[in-house]
C-alpha cells in the first residue's frame, strides 16, 4: 500500500505480468490449472464409489455339511466379501491369492458340524494377504462378522433346545456385551477421508513445483530479479504481485475440488466454512513460499523443481492418514510436522468429518500461520542477501573499470 492507501502500482504491473505469462507459456497454465484438475478428477473417479464392497474370496469346504454351507452363505451375504470360487486344496487357494484373483481363502475343516454339535471348538481358518492392508482388512472384517454370527446362533439353539430360556442363553453367550459406536466416518467411506486427503496432497506438490518453476524463470533470466524489481518498485511489492495470482488460482482449484467432494460425493461439512477457507489460504501460501525459497536457493531451476517434488511427493505418507503419526519414528514424525499439508489436513478433518468446536480448532491454523510468517521472513532475508551481493558485485565491477 502507498502512503495514500492505494495499491502500489508496481504490484499491479507484476500482477498483470503473471497473467500475461500464461499466454506466452502455455505449460505454466497447464501446470497451474489443468494438471491438478486432471489429477483430482482421476482420483475422484477412482474413489467415487466410496466403499470397496463384495471383494472376491475363495472357499475350501472340507466338511460339506449344512453348517459349512450356512457359513459360506453368511460370508457371501456380507457387504465386504463375495464367495467367488471354490477350491480343492490349499495350494490352489494360495495361488489364487498370489495372483490377485481373490483376496482371501476361507477353509472349513472336516467334521466341523459334528464337532460344533458335540460342544467342541473347531477352528475355521482364513488366509489373506496382509501386504494389501485395505483389501485384506476388509475381507477379514467380513469373515469375522459372518462366522461368529453363525456360531453364536448355533450355541443359542443348543442352549434353548436343552430348555434354557432365551434371555438366559443370550446372557450366557455374552456376559459382558460391548456397545460399539463408530464416530465421524462409521461407514469407512474412502471418499470422506482418503480422497479428501489425497486431493490437497496432490495440490501441494503442484504448488511447490509451480512456484519453483515460475520464480526460477525470473531468477535464471539474464538480468535475474532486476526486471521484476524495477516493475514492482522494489522486491517486496514485486514478490507479492508475483505470488498472489497463483494464490488465487490455487484457491479456485481447491474450491473446485471441494465442490466435487461436498456436492457430488456428499462429504460432510460439519464445521466452520470460514475457518476451512482460512486454513486453505494459509496452506497454499506456505506451500508457495517453499517453492519460492527453493528457486532462490538452488541453481539451476531444474534442481529446485526436482528437490520440491522430492520433498512434497512422499509427504502424504507422513501426514498420518494411512498410518498414525504417533506410531512413526522421530524422523517421520518431525518431517510430518514441517509439512504444511499435515496441518491443513488436521484442520480440514476437524472442520468436515469431525465438526470440532472452534475453541479446539485453532492449533493447526496457528501453526500454518507460523509457517507462512517463518517462510516469508526467510524469503525476505534471502532476497536481501542476494541484493547485497549484487551491489557488491556491481561496485567491484565499477572499480575494476576505472
Secondary structure, DSSP 8 states (H G I E B T S, - for coil): --TTS---HHHHHHHHHHHHHHHH-HHHHIIIIIHHHHHHHHHHHHTTT-S---EEEEEEESS-SHHHHHHHHHHHHSSSEEEEEE-SSHHHHHHHHHHTS-SEEEEE-TTHHHHHHTT----EEEEE-TTSHHHHHHHHHHHHHHHHHHHHHHHHHHHHHTT--HHHHHHHHTSS-------S-TT--HIIIIIHHHHHHHHHHHHHHHHHHHHHHHHTSTTTTHHHHHHHTSHHHHHHHHHHHHHHHHHHHHHHHHHIIIIIS-----S-HHHHHHHHHHHHHHHHHHHHHHHHHSSSHHHHHHHHHHHHHGGGGGTTSSS-GGGS-HHHHHHHHH-HHHHHHHHHHIIIII---GGGSHHHHHHHHHHHHHHHHHHHHHHHHHHHHHHHHHHHHHHHH-
